Amino acid sequence: MGIIVQKFGGTSVGSIERIQHVANRVIAEVNNGKEVVVVVSAMGKTTDELVQLAKQLTNHPNKREMDMLLSTGEQVSIALLAMALEAKGQRAVSLTGWQAGIQTEAVHGNARISHIDTARIKAHLQEGKVVIVAGFQGVTTDGEITTLGRGGSDTTAVALAAALEAEKCDIYTDVTGVFTTDPRYVKQARKLQEISYDEMLELANLGAGVLHPRAVEFAKNYQVPLEVRSSMAEESGTIVKEEVSMEQHLIVRGIAFEDQVTRVTVQHLPKDLQTLPAIFTALANRGINVDIIIQSTTSSETTSVSFSIHTEDLQETLEVLQSWEGIDVEHESQLAKVSIVGSGMISNPGVAAQMFQVLAAKGIEVKMVSTSEIKISTVIAQEKMVAAVEALHVAFQLEEKEAVVS
């Protein structure tokens, strides 16, 4: 029998009724002759509620203790789903991340999976049980509980699918697939039947919340067939795979966006080859993710650099920069990043020009730009974010294309 890995997010297991529904979907796969491993997130808004509890005690909770706290959410979900399956006559067993053999690096709050020992999972599958694994968590070689960062349950599922050499990994969520952009903001957004790993990875990294970037990395590196589909609707979703059938004349495949962006500008930096490495190493050591970076020379002796960060990291960034004497630091918040993604850009010049023309026509100032072979990102005022996405969606005709045909 082939192995299927199913992942259900917090909304999908947000109530007893929904847990019962998930149990039925799991049993349907078992009845299709599959061995099933299920990965679940914490119920509903449980993780947010746990974070708020911690913040009532301190604004800077210990990261180790936060992992201890947040990992309890998934433990509730896996136990309840196991009970639901057993009540329906299907043998099941729930496993925490460490019980499932998921080892991670020793980083609290945003650990990466380093190894998975699948022996215990395989033993339970051979016994005819559905194995339910807590997503979002693992354990270090020293026995410390870690979490994988927000959206980490996706990563758990794909990593397990790779380790178990599963036939496929189904990511069940509250949307029916991957859309050209977020349908909550743009009504004309259209579901794609297929998207490539590279395009999905760019979209995920650029703010599309439907899949965790590390999950896409695992899927691409280990060639795990991935399908994003609805946990409630009985319909096919979006297949994420190596190569897809290109839609005719489709250059841009999707638009991603995220708010809460801050631009930091550092002026009067010594023109020394070691200055920039020192600054960005110091930021990295504090776990601060730097996105777009622009350097410019202002004189023969000094230089300046601008970079974007998540607004929640601003205070810590300023603390890091205070250690350099003689520099001036400015910052601007209330910004957003809007990105267009598509593998068709590689062979079609002029996409950036068209993007800038569309934004200019809407009176939207571009403050920073970053490009790769298949994406263009712009930083703009946060209040203009939705208007920019809507205009770009129309300009690149994303709502007018027919669905991808395999």
Long-range contacts (C-beta under 8 A, 24 or more apart in sequence): 1-33, 1-34, 1-35, 2-33, 2-34, 2-35, 2-166, 2-167, 3-34, 3-35, 3-36, 3-37, 3-125, 3-161, 3-164, 3-165, 3-166, 3-167, 4-29, 4-34, 4-35, 4-36, 4-37, 4-166, 4-167, 4-168, 4-169, 4-170, 5-36, 5-37, 5-38, 5-39, 5-157, 5-158, 5-160, 5-161, 5-164, 5-166, 5-168, 5-169, 5-170, 6-36, 6-37, 6-38, 6-39, 6-157, 6-169, 6-170, 6-172, 7-38, 7-39, 7-40, 7-135, 7-153, 7-154, 7-156, 7-157, 7-169, 7-170, 7-171, 7-172, 8-38, 8-39, 8-40, 8-41, 8-172, 8-231, 9-41, 9-153, 9-172, 9-173, 9-174, 9-231, 10-41, 10-42, 10-43, 10-44, 10-45, 10-46, 10-47, 11-44, 11-173, 11-174, 11-231, 12-40, 12-41, 12-172, 12-173, 12-174, 12-231, 12-232, 13-40, 13-41, 13-43, 13-44, 13-77, 13-80, 13-81, 14-43, 14-44, 15-43, 15-44, 16-80, 18-231, 19-77, 19-80, 19-81, 19-84, 20-84, 21-231, 21-232, 22-81, 22-84, 22-172, 22-231, 23-81, 23-84, 23-85, 23-88, 23-90, 24-88, 25-172, 25-231, 26-81, 26-85, 26-90, 26-130, 27-85, 27-88, 27-90, 30-90, 30-130, 34-167, 35-125, 36-130, 36-131, 37-121, 37-125, 37-130, 37-131, 37-132, 37-133, 37-160, 37-161, 37-164, 37-166, 38-81, 38-130, 38-131, 38-132, 38-133, 39-132, 39-133, 39-134, 39-135, 39-153, 39-156, 39-157, 39-160, 40-74, 40-77, 40-78, 40-81, 40-132, 40-133, 40-134, 40-135, 40-153, 41-73, 41-74, 41-77, 41-135, 41-136, 41-153, 42-70, 42-73, 42-74, 42-76, 42-77, 42-136, 43-73, 43-76, 43-77, 43-80, 46-73, 46-76, 47-73, 47-150, 63-108, 63-109, 64-108, 64-144, 66-108, 66-109, 66-147, 67-108, 67-109, 67-137, 67-144, 67-145, 67-146, 67-147, 68-145, 70-136, 70-147, 71-96, 71-97, 71-134, 71-136, 71-137, 71-145, 71-147, 74-134, 74-135, 74-136, 74-137, 74-153, 75-134, 77-134, 78-132, 78-133, 78-134, 81-132, 82-132, 85-130, 85-132, 90-130, 91-127, 91-128, 91-129, 91-130, 92-129, 92-130, 92-131, 92-132, 93-124, 93-129, 93-130, 93-131, 93-132, 94-132, 94-133, 94-134, 95-120, 95-121, 95-124, 95-131, 95-132, 95-133, 95-134, 96-134, 96-137, 97-133, 97-134, 97-135, 97-136, 97-137, 97-138, 97-139, 97-145, 97-156, 98-137, 98-138, 98-139, 98-143, 98-145, 100-131, 100-133, 100-134, 100-160, 102-133, 102-137, 102-138, 102-139, 102-156, 102-159, 102-160, 103-138, 103-139, 103-140, 103-141, 104-138, 104-139, 104-140, 104-146, 104-148, 105-140, 105-146, 106-140, 106-141, 106-142, 106-144, 106-146, 107-146, 108-144, 108-146, 108-147, 109-146, 109-147, 109-149, 109-287, 110-147, 110-148, 110-149, 110-287, 111-138, 111-140, 111-146, 111-147, 111-148, 111-149, 112-148, 112-214, 113-138, 113-148, 113-155, 113-156, 113-159, 116-159, 116-160, 116-163, 118-160, 118-163, 118-164, 121-160, 121-164, 122-164, 133-160, 148-214, 149-212, 149-214, 150-212, 151-209, 151-211, 151-212, 151-215, 152-212, 152-214, 153-212, 154-211, 154-212, 154-214, 154-215, 155-212, 155-214, 155-215, 155-218, 157-215, 158-215, 158-216, 158-218, 158-219, 158-222, 158-224, 158-226, 159-215, 159-218, 161-219, 161-222, 161-224, 162-218, 162-219, 162-221, 162-222, 162-224, 166-224, 167-225, 168-224, 168-225, 168-226, 168-227, 169-219, 169-224, 169-225, 169-226, 169-227, 170-227, 170-229, 170-237, 171-211, 171-215, 171-226, 171-227, 171-228, 171-229, 172-229, 172-230, 172-231, 173-210, 173-228, 173-229, 173-230, 173-231, 174-230, 174-231, 174-232, 175-210, 175-228, 175-230, 176-229, 176-230, 176-233, 176-235, 176-237, 177-228, 177-229, 177-230, 177-236, 177-237, 177-238, 178-203, 178-208, 178-210, 178-211, 178-228, 178-237, 178-238, 178-240, 178-254, 179-210, 179-254, 180-253, 180-254, 180-255, 180-393, 180-398, 180-399, 181-254, 181-255, 181-256, 181-257, 181-389, 181-393, 181-398, 182-208, 182-209, 182-257, 182-389, 185-386, 185-389, 185-390, 186-386, 186-389, 186-390, 186-393, 188-393, 188-394, 188-398, 188-399, 189-393, 189-398, 189-399, 190-398, 190-399, 190-401, 190-403, 191-238, 191-403, 192-238, 192-253, 192-254, 192-403, 192-404, 193-236, 193-238, 193-239, 193-403, 193-404, 193-405, 193-406, 194-238, 194-239, 194-240, 194-241, 194-244, 194-245, 194-404, 194-406, 195-238, 195-239, 195-240, 195-244, 195-253, 195-254, 196-240, 196-241, 196-242, 196-243, 196-244, 196-343, 197-240, 197-241, 197-242, 198-343, 198-374, 199-253, 199-254, 199-341, 199-342, 199-343, 199-374, 200-240, 202-256, 202-339, 202-341, 202-372, 202-374, 202-375, 203-254, 203-256, 203-339, 203-341, 204-256, 206-256, 206-257, 206-258, 206-337, 206-339, 206-341, 206-375, 206-377, 207-256, 207-257, 207-258, 207-337, 207-339, 208-254, 208-256, 211-240, 216-240, 244-404, 245-404, 245-405, 245-406, 246-343, 246-344, 246-404, 247-401, 247-402, 247-404, 248-401, 250-342, 250-344, 250-401, 251-342, 251-344, 251-345, 251-348, 251-351, 251-396, 252-340, 252-341, 252-342, 252-344, 252-345, 252-351, 252-392, 252-396, 252-398, 253-341, 253-342, 253-343, 253-344, 253-398, 254-340, 254-341, 254-342, 254-398, 255-338, 255-339, 255-340, 255-341, 255-389, 255-392, 255-393, 255-396, 255-398, 256-338, 256-339, 256-341, 257-336, 257-337, 257-338, 257-339, 257-385, 257-388, 257-389, 258-336, 258-337, 259-335, 259-336, 259-382, 259-385, 260-310, 260-311, 260-312, 260-336, 260-382, 261-291, 261-308, 261-309, 261-310, 261-311, 261-333, 261-335, 261-336, 261-337, 261-379, 261-382, 262-308, 262-309, 262-310, 262-311, 262-313, 262-314, 262-331, 262-332, 262-333, 262-335, 263-306, 263-307, 263-308, 263-331, 263-332, 263-335, 263-367, 263-368, 263-379, 264-306, 264-307, 264-308, 264-309, 264-314, 264-317, 264-321, 264-329, 264-330, 264-331, 265-304, 265-305, 265-306, 265-329, 265-330, 265-331, 265-332, 266-304, 266-305, 266-306, 266-321, 266-324, 266-327, 266-328, 266-329, 267-298, 267-302, 267-304, 267-327, 267-328, 267-329, 267-330, 268-298, 268-302, 268-304, 268-326, 268-327, 268-328, 269-302, 269-303, 269-304, 269-305, 269-324, 269-327, 270-301, 270-302, 270-303, 270-326, 271-297, 271-299, 271-300, 271-301, 271-302, 271-303, 275-303, 276-305, 279-305, 279-320, 279-321, 279-324, 282-320, 282-323, 283-317, 283-320, 286-316, 286-320, 288-313, 288-316, 288-317, 288-320, 289-313, 291-337, 291-370, 292-337, 292-368, 292-369, 292-370, 292-377, 292-379, 294-368, 306-368, 308-335, 308-337, 308-368, 308-379, 332-367, 334-381, 334-382, 334-383, 335-367, 335-379, 335-380, 335-381, 335-382, 336-379, 336-380, 336-381, 336-382, 336-384, 336-385, 337-377, 337-378, 337-379, 337-380, 338-377, 338-378, 338-380, 338-385, 338-388, 338-389, 338-392, 339-375, 339-376, 339-377, 339-378, 340-375, 340-376, 340-392, 340-396, 341-374, 341-375, 342-374, 342-375, 343-374, 345-373, 345-374, 345-375, 345-376, 346-373, 346-374, 351-376, 352-376, 354-395, 354-396, 355-392, 355-395, 358-391, 358-392, 358-395, 359-388, 359-391, 359-392, 361-391, 362-387, 362-388, 362-391, 364-388
